[in-house]
């Protein structure tokens, strides 16, 4: 399935629109990772634990987005937007876009 942030897919024509689809992922942060990430943030550097969690949440949200699009009969999602939020020490990633059917132009 093609998933893109652009409103169209180059060389393809959108033949039908299936509506807005959303995928979400909420991951709790581990207390030990929080402590070590805080130490690393104080002394500088990147927090690999948080980067891994963020990547996992993003992939989960995009996978859910694709599954919902496929269930509507779509073969692509255009105009994808990713949003990130922290809610009560939990990381939320939301992916939204428009499920479409594309064909060769």
Backbone as CSV, one residue per row, in Angstrom:
resi,resn,N_x,N_y,N_z,CA_x,CA_y,CA_z,C_x,C_y,C_z
1,UNK,0.848,-1.178,0.000,0.000,0.000,0.000,0.888,1.234,0.000
2,UNK,0.539,2.191,-0.846,1.275,3.450,-0.895,0.732,4.367,0.188
3,UNK,1.631,4.920,0.994,1.266,5.873,2.042,2.154,7.091,1.838
4,UNK,1.528,8.251,1.630,2.303,9.443,1.319,1.713,10.691,1.973
5,UNK,2.580,11.642,2.259,2.127,12.912,2.828,1.612,13.858,1.747
6,UNK,1.872,13.542,0.507,1.434,14.395,-0.599,-0.038,14.147,-0.926
7,UNK,-0.707,15.097,-1.592,-2.132,14.931,-1.890,-2.422,14.006,-3.070
8,UNK,-1.380,13.568,-3.757,-1.548,12.663,-4.895,-0.300,11.799,-5.030
9,UNK,-0.368,10.836,-5.933,0.781,9.968,-6.193,1.194,10.200,-7.640
10,UNK,2.418,10.637,-7.846,2.895,10.954,-9.182,2.761,9.756,-10.117
11,UNK,2.200,10.003,-11.296,2.033,8.953,-12.291,0.816,8.077,-12.065
12,UNK,0.049,8.371,-11.025,-1.159,7.599,-10.709,-2.355,8.549,-10.678
13,UNK,-3.535,7.999,-10.924,-4.771,8.773,-10.860,-5.630,8.213,-9.746
14,UNK,-6.203,9.094,-8.954,-7.113,8.652,-7.895,-8.468,8.382,-8.540
15,UNK,-8.911,7.133,-8.443,-10.186,6.772,-9.061,-11.345,6.823,-8.086
16,UNK,-11.076,6.697,-6.785,-12.147,6.823,-5.800,-11.565,7.166,-4.433
17,UNK,-12.383,7.877,-3.679,-12.040,8.289,-2.323,-12.897,7.482,-1.345
18,UNK,-12.264,6.973,-0.288,-12.969,6.133,0.681,-13.164,6.814,2.035
19,UNK,-12.612,8.011,2.198,-12.782,8.750,3.442,-11.515,8.832,4.271
20,UNK,-11.630,9.557,5.361,-10.501,9.772,6.275,-10.289,8.517,7.118
21,UNK,-9.037,8.132,7.263,-8.673,7.011,8.135,-7.651,7.504,9.155
22,UNK,-7.681,6.883,10.324,-6.789,7.285,11.417,-6.189,6.043,12.055
23,UNK,-4.934,6.135,12.416,-4.267,5.100,13.201,-3.654,5.770,14.411
24,UNK,-3.777,5.141,15.572,-3.241,5.724,16.798,-2.449,4.688,17.575
25,UNK,-1.475,5.179,18.287,-0.697,4.316,19.176,-0.361,5.111,20.427
26,UNK,-0.592,4.485,21.575,-0.239,5.102,22.852,0.670,4.123,23.585
27,UNK,1.855,4.588,23.914,2.833,3.748,24.597,3.202,4.362,25.933
28,UNK,3.213,3.551,26.960,3.657,4.007,28.276,5.169,4.048,28.318
29,UNK,5.702,4.995,29.037,7.154,5.103,29.187,7.592,4.313,30.407
30,UNK,8.649,3.554,30.269,9.204,2.750,31.348,9.921,3.655,32.346
31,UNK,9.714,3.430,33.612,10.302,4.281,34.662,11.823,4.296,34.605
32,UNK,12.453,3.152,34.327,13.913,3.118,34.264,14.426,3.879,33.050
33,UNK,13.728,3.759,31.927,14.126,4.535,30.755,13.967,6.017,31.047
34,UNK,12.905,6.402,31.792,12.690,7.803,32.134,13.864,8.351,32.936
35,UNK,14.314,7.590,33.924,15.422,8.029,34.770,16.692,8.200,33.944
36,UNK,17.036,7.193,33.144,18.267,7.269,32.357,18.163,8.315,31.257
37,UNK,16.980,8.487,30.692,16.793,9.526,29.674,16.981,10.897,30.308
38,UNK,16.490,11.067,31.546,16.659,12.333,32.241,18.117,12.641,32.499
39,UNK,18.876,11.633,32.898,20.323,11.811,33.124,21.010,12.180,31.828
40,UNK,20.665,11.480,30.762,21.288,11.755,29.475,20.933,13.164,29.000
41,UNK,19.677,13.577,29.237,19.276,14.919,28.837,20.047,15.980,29.608
42,UNK,20.371,15.699,30.870,21.128,16.662,31.685,22.543,16.797,31.146
43,UNK,23.184,15.691,30.797,24.576,15.736,30.350,24.690,15.896,28.840
44,UNK,23.590,15.895,28.155,23.605,16.066,26.706,23.523,14.726,25.997
45,UNK,23.261,14.795,24.747,23.170,13.576,23.957,21.731,13.232,23.620
46,UNK,21.593,12.134,22.920,20.278,11.698,22.470,19.766,10.585,23.361
47,UNK,18.471,10.561,23.564,17.848,9.522,24.372,17.394,8.395,23.460
48,UNK,18.213,7.350,23.364,17.900,6.231,22.476,16.634,5.504,22.912
49,UNK,16.359,5.453,24.202,15.164,4.773,24.695,13.911,5.469,24.172
50,UNK,13.899,6.799,24.251,12.741,7.538,23.758,12.653,7.484,22.236
51,UNK,13.785,7.533,21.570,13.768,7.436,20.107,13.192,6.091,19.664
52,UNK,13.546,5.031,20.363,13.022,3.702,20.030,11.515,3.648,20.278
53,UNK,11.062,4.208,21.390,9.636,4.234,21.702,8.867,5.052,20.676
54,UNK,9.428,6.174,20.295,8.788,7.027,19.310,8.677,6.310,17.965
55,UNK,9.733,5.641,17.555,9.710,4.881,16.302,8.687,3.767,16.341
56,UNK,8.611,3.065,17.454,7.641,1.982,17.608,6.210,2.510,17.524
57,UNK,5.950,3.627,18.191,4.606,4.214,18.172,4.241,4.689,16.766
58,UNK,5.178,5.308,16.076,4.926,5.774,14.711,4.606,4.609,13.779
59,UNK,5.391,3.547,13.852,5.152,2.375,12.996,3.802,1.723,13.305
60,UNK,3.433,1.661,14.571,2.147,1.088,14.968,0.995,1.927,14.414
61,UNK,1.093,3.244,14.540,0.041,4.129,14.042,-0.099,4.022,12.530
62,UNK,1.018,3.974,11.813,0.963,3.857,10.355,0.424,2.493,9.915
63,UNK,0.786,1.450,10.633,0.270,0.111,10.311,-1.246,0.066,10.504
64,UNK,-1.715,0.647,11.608,-3.159,0.694,11.877,-3.875,1.516,10.804
65,UNK,-3.283,2.625,10.392,-3.834,3.463,9.327,-4.006,2.644,8.042
66,UNK,-2.980,1.892,7.671,-3.030,1.074,6.460,-4.083,-0.029,6.566
67,UNK,-4.199,-0.651,7.729,-5.193,-1.705,7.922,-6.607,-1.154,7.767
68,UNK,-6.853,0.020,8.316,-8.181,0.630,8.195,-8.466,1.026,6.753
69,UNK,-7.458,1.538,6.049,-7.642,1.893,4.640,-7.949,0.648,3.809
70,UNK,-7.206,-0.416,4.051,-7.425,-1.663,3.308,-8.825,-2.216,3.565
71,UNK,-9.311,-2.078,4.792,-10.651,-2.592,5.113,-11.741,-1.825,4.365
72,UNK,-11.416,-0.618,3.892,-12.363,0.171,3.100,-12.214,-0.082,1.602
73,UNK,-11.246,-0.920,1.231,-11.021,-1.220,-0.180,-10.004,-0.316,-0.846
74,UNK,-9.297,0.483,-0.076,-8.302,1.402,-0.627,-6.977,0.681,-0.884
75,UNK,-6.203,1.229,-1.820,-4.855,0.703,-2.044,-3.781,1.761,-1.807
76,UNK,-4.206,2.914,-1.265,-3.259,3.978,-0.940,-3.892,4.916,0.090
77,UNK,-3.021,5.664,0.788,-3.467,6.715,1.694,-2.662,7.955,1.349
78,UNK,-3.370,9.046,1.035,-2.696,10.295,0.670,-2.939,11.349,1.744
79,UNK,-2.109,12.382,1.717,-2.263,13.489,2.662,-2.039,13.084,4.107
80,UNK,-1.131,12.145,4.330,-0.902,11.634,5.689,-0.252,12.702,6.565
81,UNK,-0.778,12.819,7.776,-0.253,13.748,8.768,0.040,12.964,10.041
82,UNK,1.206,13.191,10.619,1.584,12.550,11.881,1.579,13.594,12.995
83,UNK,0.915,13.266,14.092,0.882,14.145,15.255,1.430,13.395,16.457
84,UNK,2.173,14.117,17.310,2.784,13.538,18.498,2.316,14.310,19.728
85,UNK,1.955,13.593,20.770,1.529,14.215,22.019,2.049,13.395,23.193
86,UNK,2.244,14.049,24.324,2.570,13.356,25.566,1.408,13.588,26.512
87,UNK,0.829,12.489,26.988,-0.319,12.557,27.894,0.008,11.733,29.131
88,UNK,0.132,12.393,30.281,0.406,11.692,31.546,1.538,10.677,31.428
89,UNK,2.679,11.117,30.956,3.872,10.271,30.794,3.680,9.154,29.780
90,UNK,2.707,9.292,28.917,2.508,8.316,27.850,2.664,9.040,26.517
91,UNK,3.221,8.340,25.550,3.456,8.908,24.235,2.332,8.497,23.302
92,UNK,1.694,9.478,22.650,0.642,9.167,21.690,1.063,9.663,20.315
93,UNK,0.940,8.779,19.334,1.190,9.140,17.948,-0.092,8.873,17.178
94,UNK,-0.504,9.853,16.408,-1.711,9.727,15.601,-1.340,9.975,14.146
95,UNK,-1.782,9.078,13.263,-1.566,9.225,11.828,-2.932,9.296,11.163
96,UNK,-3.138,10.314,10.324,-4.413,10.430,9.627,-4.147,10.742,8.163
97,UNK,-5.101,10.353,7.323,-4.977,10.614,5.885,-6.259,10.222,5.189
98,UNK,-6.262,10.323,3.878,-7.424,9.982,3.081,-7.163,8.668,2.348
99,UNK,-8.039,7.694,2.588,-7.934,6.387,1.917,-8.469,6.544,0.488
100,UNK,-7.695,6.085,-0.478,-8.080,6.222,-1.882,-7.747,4.949,-2.657
101,UNK,-8.345,4.860,-3.824,-7.950,3.828,-4.786,-7.245,4.549,-5.922
102,UNK,-6.035,4.104,-6.235,-5.288,4.719,-7.330,-5.124,3.726,-8.460
103,UNK,-5.026,4.272,-9.673,-4.797,3.463,-10.868,-3.736,4.161,-11.692
104,UNK,-3.125,3.447,-12.611,-2.125,4.076,-13.480,-2.776,5.157,-14.322
105,UNK,-2.084,6.266,-14.477,-2.634,7.395,-15.224,-2.644,7.137,-16.708
